[in-house]
């Protein structure tokens, strides 16, 4: 393949510095290599999101006539910039040509592509954030455990179920498979329950502590008719099947003694049709927006035709959407000392995860963040995480660019792109080099604090179980677990994954935890990987530099004085060898290969579906890796 006459690499310090997202007001230094014989102009073409493009001339370097440079200044407010390069040159016949250099055709950053047609250019992204906004250390250095409360553990004597719901059914045994009873339109007509509760969580705190868990993320716990509680009926009441506020405060206290923080799930985009606020079925008296235009909750909702046609989430009539611009609703959720966020944050929780964050306006999220911060202190900082499924740095929702990661709103988001990368790598849908490019694009796009605060997962209550996704292959599961614990971000274990629970799509992915029937082999995968993360500061909050070598995917995590940590993974069914001189570094670094082979010498062989994790000795020769 003929080499391109133009070269730029957005991940290389030689061509763009500093790396990645920058704070507003900071300058970015661009360089590009142009190897035409008669170059006329080299232009940086950039625009701030929503603004016209402007061109800046790039000037020939005094050190190298093929290198052109430019200093680009960012400005407030926070937001995204998009850029490419335009080059004019004359060929040997004196004919003037114009070409363009933009992002590669795979839509990732790094080394780009030369375009002749300006309509085909893929723009590079530069993220400008407002200010550094790190999540608290207890969160970033921790390991999260996601509990779907009804399916985890029943703490009552003889597993008696407290205050079962009317018109619901209780499973005969905790070993039963979950199943929905639906009507002819597909609506769930009988909610199903196993009886897990907050007492059950309290009773298993020592198990979780022994596993290495430091943060519990609870699925919604407020009163609701369903087992999942995403259709809130009363934000001020713990669901009676789960317990009460006294039990919840006991959970917080007991967890705190073990060094475990609690995260609550904040579902503020919609409520249940069966709720105090909407009350479609009159289970809460005669009031509510559905029944009374004079209800204090009526203007929370948007009726197209009162009362039976209204805005709801994803057209699910059981989940009427709330108007988040309504001032009374904002006051109820976060703008007063008696607000929902204030009331429950005051109990001593560590923070919140916001359900469907893309449905919440940026200023609504900022208001929640302010309310959460009112209850924090220097020794007890709070965290706010959002549910976002895509690259949250450039997310568009309802025609608007989202700014929730640019300071003062979300600390981070759920990192579904990393989950997709792990699964695609293990399924052979992408190769090692593409995994490097995907993850470096994420690192480059996200503000650095947000990148390290993302909640990583390999499964949630909204996805198929990881063991099922991997067709029960324990070798692949072991690799997935170690990637979860070693990639940048905060790992979150979905309850039961460590016990070998399988399960397809909802509701099968919400089986009851198999107490006494755990798979000890899969549990050992999690225990060992969690222990490795918690014992290594690099894996908790270190910088990240991935690489590939043929079929091998690897990365370096660095930042501690103990020297870098190196992980190399073989996701194939054949033994693979890492050989000096055959390492692909997408950042054009001078140090990466030297660091890797200072650990492994000249070659290292890795068995099929296996990996090697090792620490490099601190060496001042490798300047990039010295803290």
Secondary structure, 3 states (H helix, E strand, C coil): CCCCCEECECCCCCCEECCCCEECCCEEEEEEEECCCEEEEEEEEEEECCCCCEEEECEECCCCCCEEEEEEECCCCCEEEEEEEEEEEECCCCCEEEEEEECCCCCCCCECEEECCHHHCCCEEEEEECCCCCCCHHHHCCCEEEECHHHCCCCCHHHCCCCCCCCEEECCCCCCCCCCEECCCCCEEEEEECCCCHHHHHHCHHHHHHHCCCEEEECCCEEECCCCCCCEEEEEEECCCCCCHHHHHHHHHHHHHCCCEEEEEECCCECCCCCCCCCCCCCCCCCCCCCCCCCCCHHHCCEEECCCEECEHHHCCCCEECCCCCHHHHHHHHHCCCCHHHHHHCCCCCEEEECCHHHCCHHHHHHHHHHHHCCCECCECCEEEECCCCCHHHCEECCEECCCCCCCCCCEEEEHHHHHHHHHHHHCCCCHHHHHHHHHHHHHHCCHHHHHHCEEECCCCCCCCHHHHCCCCHHHHHHHHHHHHHCCCEEEEECCHHHCCCCCCCCHHHCCCCCCCCCHHHHHHHHHHHHHHHCCHHHHHCEEEEEEECCEEEEEEECCCCCCEEEEEECCCCCEEEECCCCECCCCCCCHHHHHHHHHCCEEEECCCEEEEEECCCCCCCHHHCC
